[in-house]
Amino acid sequence: MNVFFIGLTNGGVYGLVALGYTLVYGILSLINFAHGDVFALSGLVAFSFLDVLGVTADMALLPTLALLLVCLLMTMPLFAAGNALIELVAYRRLRNAPRLAPLITAIGMSFIVQNVGLAVYGVEFYGQTDLLPRTNVFDAGGVALQWNKLIVLLLVVPLLVVLTWFVRTTRQGRGMRATAQDREAAAMMGINVNRTISVTFALAGALAAAAALLFLLQFNMRYDTGFQLGLIAFTAAVLGGIGNLTGAVLGALLIGLIEAFNEGLRWAHPLDSLGAPSDWTRAVIFAVLILILVFRPEGLLGERTPEGA
């Protein structure tokens, strides 16, 4: 059961990043390769904010949680604006260009964001893994849940509920869904397509910043952490059905659980002769992805569409 909680919390972090990929793809059919690097840079900036706020490991729990919330309220708007700026500068003029042009631009933007992190923070790892107490929130029957795992669930679940409410019920959310279905028709109906796409990128950036703070509380990160985690999150989005919000979360949770069970269960230990179980995690994840794409190319919750649609 402890392994299940680890997989659930890791999957929650992956899910927030995967939602950013699937939001942008759903509305522009663009794979925003810079998204993982936005995640990494926002985590490093969050580390700086926590340092400025004076958060230390010896603080009481409630003040620590309050300052974490302040840090969250600082990083999410900042990187919402930053991600919207990336869309304005790098992608907006390429909407009607051949698909290869924005794809190459996304790769280039990924290197730019990554090198900004490298220039400012260097190659060192940063983390706040000792910020929350290691005491268990509850411990019953050998099943324990620590604060650094609980905080993920306490943040991820409300964010997913608010995002779902926003997309399904608000006027801006309806505009996003209409733009995703037919951009030209949405414009003719009076929807401001440019603003709608900017809001989508802003939401993706805010979710990446939230995920980065949660990641920072559990693991160390540096300027290139976003490459690997972004790849996992994109895999989760494809696994669940790219463009489907529920599918992105489901895919992320499945990948988090696969990762946790592969590395935490006793059956994996015989692989030690061929390398530690963690060495096989990526292979197992991508093997599952390949099987899904072979037998269900649209993903678990995606809809099959005609070729070229």
C-alpha positions in Angstrom: 0.0 0.0 0.0 2.9 2.4 0.7 4.1 1.7 -2.9 0.6 2.6 -4.1 0.8 6.0 -2.3 4.2 6.7 -3.9 2.8 5.9 -7.3 -0.2 8.0 -6.7 1.7 11.1 -5.7 4.2 10.8 -8.5 1.4 10.2 -10.9 -0.3 13.4 -9.6 2.8 15.4 -10.4 3.1 13.9 -13.9 -0.6 14.6 -14.4 -0.3 18.3 -13.8 2.5 18.5 -16.4 0.6 16.1 -18.8 -2.4 18.4 -18.7 -0.3 21.2 -20.0 0.7 19.1 -23.0 -2.8 17.9 -23.7 -4.4 21.4 -23.3 -2.0 22.9 -25.9 -2.3 19.9 -28.3 -6.0 19.9 -28.0 -6.3 23.5 -29.2 -3.4 23.8 -31.6 -2.4 20.2 -32.4 1.1 21.3 -31.3 3.5 19.3 -29.2 5.0 22.0 -27.0 8.4 20.6 -26.3 9.3 23.6 -24.2 6.7 22.7 -21.6 9.0 20.3 -19.7 11.7 23.0 -19.5 9.1 25.6 -18.3 8.4 23.1 -15.5 12.1 22.8 -14.6 12.7 26.6 -14.7 9.6 27.2 -12.5 10.9 24.7 -10.0 14.2 26.5 -9.7 12.5 29.9 -9.4 10.2 28.4 -6.7 13.4 27.4 -4.8 14.6 31.0 -5.0 11.2 32.3 -3.8 11.3 29.8 -0.8 14.8 31.0 0.0 13.6 34.7 -0.1 10.6 33.9 2.0 12.9 32.3 4.6 11.4 28.9 4.7 13.5 26.4 6.6 13.2 22.8 7.7 13.0 23.7 11.4 9.8 25.8 11.0 6.5 24.6 12.4 4.1 22.9 10.0 1.4 25.5 9.6 3.8 28.4 8.8 5.6 26.2 6.3 2.3 25.3 4.6 1.3 29.0 4.6 4.6 30.0 2.9 4.4 27.2 0.4 1.0 28.6 -0.5 2.5 32.1 -0.9 5.2 30.6 -3.1 2.6 28.8 -5.2 0.7 32.1 -5.6 3.9 33.7 -6.8 5.1 31.1 -9.3 1.8 30.1 -10.9 0.9 33.6 -12.2 4.5 34.3 -13.2 4.8 31.2 -15.4 1.3 31.5 -16.6 2.4 34.9 -18.1 5.7 33.4 -19.2 4.1 30.5 -21.1 1.6 32.9 -22.7 4.6 35.0 -23.8 6.2 32.0 -25.3 3.1 31.4 -27.4 3.0 35.0 -28.5 6.7 35.2 -29.5 7.3 31.7 -30.8 4.1 30.1 -32.1 1.5 32.7 -33.0 2.8 33.6 -36.4 3.3 30.0 -37.3 -0.3 28.8 -36.8 -0.9 28.5 -40.5 2.6 27.3 -41.4 3.4 23.7 -42.3 3.4 21.5 -39.1 7.1 21.0 -39.3 7.8 24.7 -38.7 6.1 25.1 -35.2 7.5 21.7 -34.2 11.1 22.8 -34.9 10.3 26.1 -33.2 9.1 24.2 -30.1 12.4 22.3 -30.0 14.3 25.6 -30.3 12.3 27.2 -27.5 13.0 24.2 -25.3 16.7 24.8 -25.7 16.2 28.5 -25.0 14.3 28.0 -21.8 16.7 25.2 -20.7 19.7 27.5 -21.2 18.1 30.3 -19.3 17.9 27.9 -16.3 21.5 26.9 -16.9 22.8 30.5 -17.1 21.0 31.5 -13.9 21.3 28.4 -11.7 24.2 26.5 -13.2 24.5 22.7 -13.2 23.9 22.2 -9.4 20.8 20.4 -8.1 18.3 22.2 -5.9 15.7 20.8 -3.7 13.6 21.3 -0.5 13.1 17.6 0.3 13.5 18.2 4.1 11.1 21.1 4.2 8.0 19.1 5.3 8.3 16.9 8.4 9.0 13.2 7.8 6.3 12.3 10.4 3.4 10.2 9.2 0.0 11.8 8.8 -1.3 8.3 9.7 0.2 4.9 10.1 -2.2 2.0 10.4 -1.5 -1.6 9.6 1.9 -0.9 8.1 0.5 1.7 5.7 2.0 5.1 6.2 1.4 8.4 4.5 3.9 11.3 5.1 3.3 15.0 4.7 5.3 15.4 1.5 3.0 12.8 -0.2 -0.2 14.2 1.3 0.5 17.7 0.2 0.5 16.4 -3.4 -3.0 15.0 -3.1 -4.2 18.1 -1.3 -3.0 20.3 -4.1 -3.5 18.2 -7.2 -7.2 17.2 -6.5 -8.5 20.8 -6.1 -6.5 21.9 -9.2 -8.0 19.2 -11.3 -11.5 20.0 -10.0 -11.1 23.7 -10.7 -9.6 23.1 -14.2 -12.5 20.7 -15.1 -15.0 23.3 -13.9 -13.3 26.0 -15.8 -13.1 24.1 -19.1 -16.6 22.7 -18.9 -18.7 25.5 -17.5 -17.1 29.0 -18.0 -17.5 31.1 -21.1 -13.7 31.0 -21.6 -13.7 27.3 -21.2 -16.5 26.9 -23.8 -14.4 29.2 -26.1 -11.4 26.9 -25.6 -13.5 23.8 -26.6 -15.0 25.6 -29.6 -11.5 26.7 -30.7 -10.2 23.2 -30.4 -13.0 21.8 -32.6 -12.8 24.5 -35.3 -10.7 27.6 -35.0 -12.2 29.4 -38.0 -15.8 28.7 -37.0 -15.1 29.8 -33.5 -13.7 33.1 -34.8 -16.8 33.6 -36.9 -19.0 33.1 -33.9 -17.2 36.0 -32.1 -14.7 34.1 -30.0 -11.4 35.9 -29.6 -9.1 33.0 -30.8 -5.8 34.8 -29.9 -7.0 35.4 -26.4 -8.3 31.9 -26.0 -5.1 30.3 -27.1 -3.1 32.6 -24.8 -5.3 31.6 -21.9 -4.7 27.9 -22.7 -0.9 28.5 -22.6 -1.3 30.4 -19.4 -3.2 27.5 -17.8 -0.5 25.1 -19.0 2.3 27.3 -17.5 0.4 27.6 -14.2 0.0 23.9 -13.9 3.6 23.3 -14.7 4.6 25.7 -11.9 2.4 23.9 -9.4 3.8 20.5 -10.4 7.4 21.9 -10.1 6.8 23.0 -6.5 5.4 19.6 -5.6 8.4 17.9 -7.3 10.8 20.2 -5.4 9.4 19.0 -2.1 10.2 15.4 -3.0 13.2 15.4 -5.3 16.2 17.5 -6.3 16.0 19.2 -9.7 18.2 21.2 -12.0 18.0 23.0 -15.3 17.6 19.8 -17.4 15.2 17.9 -15.1 12.3 19.0 -17.3 13.6 17.0 -20.3 13.1 13.5 -18.7 10.0 14.4 -16.7 8.5 16.2 -19.7 9.0 13.1 -21.8 7.2 11.0 -19.1 4.4 13.5 -18.9 4.0 13.6 -22.7 3.9 9.8 -22.7 1.1 10.0 -20.1 -0.9 12.4 -22.3 -0.5 10.1 -25.3 -1.3 7.0 -23.2 -4.5 8.5 -21.9 -5.5 10.1 -25.2 -3.8 13.3 -26.3 -6.2 16.2 -26.1 -8.4 14.5 -23.4 -8.0 16.0 -19.9 -9.3 13.0 -18.1 -7.1 10.8 -20.2 -4.0 12.8 -19.4 -4.6 12.3 -15.7 -5.4 8.6 -16.1 -2.3 8.1 -18.1 -0.1 9.9 -15.6 -1.5 7.9 -12.7 -0.9 4.6 -14.6 2.7 5.6 -15.3 3.2 6.7 -11.7 1.9 3.3 -10.4 3.9 1.4 -13.0 7.0 3.2 -11.9 6.4 2.7 -8.2 5.4 -1.0 -8.4 8.4 -1.8 -10.7 10.8 -0.2 -8.3 9.2 -1.0 -5.0 7.9 -4.6 -5.2 9.9 -7.7 -4.3 9.3 -9.4 -7.7 11.5 -6.8 -9.3 14.5 -7.6 -7.2 15.7 -10.6 -9.3 16.4 -8.0 -12.1 19.3 -6.8 -9.9 21.7 -9.0 -11.9 20.8 -7.1 -15.0 20.6 -3.7 -13.2 18.6 -2.1 -10.5 14.8 -2.2 -11.0 14.8 1.6 -11.5 17.0 1.0 -14.6 14.1 -0.9 -16.2 11.4 1.6 -15.3 11.6 3.6 -18.5 11.7 0.5 -20.6 8.6 -0.9 -18.9 6.7 2.5 -19.3 7.5 2.8 -23.0 6.8 -0.9 -23.6 3.3 -0.3 -22.2 3.0 2.8 -24.4 4.0 0.9 -27.5 1.4 -1.8 -26.8 -1.3 0.8 -26.3 -0.5 2.7 -29.5 -0.3 -0.6 -31.5 -3.7 -1.8 -30.3 -5.4 1.5 -29.5 -3.6 4.4 -31.3 -6.0 7.0 -30.0 -5.0 6.2 -26.4 -7.2 4.9 -23.5 -9.8 7.6 -23.5 -9.1 9.3 -26.9 -11.6 9.3 -29.8 -10.7 7.7 -33.1 -10.7 10.3 -35.8 -10.5 10.0 -39.6 -7.1 10.4 -41.1 -6.3 14.0 -41.7 -9.1 15.3 -39.5 
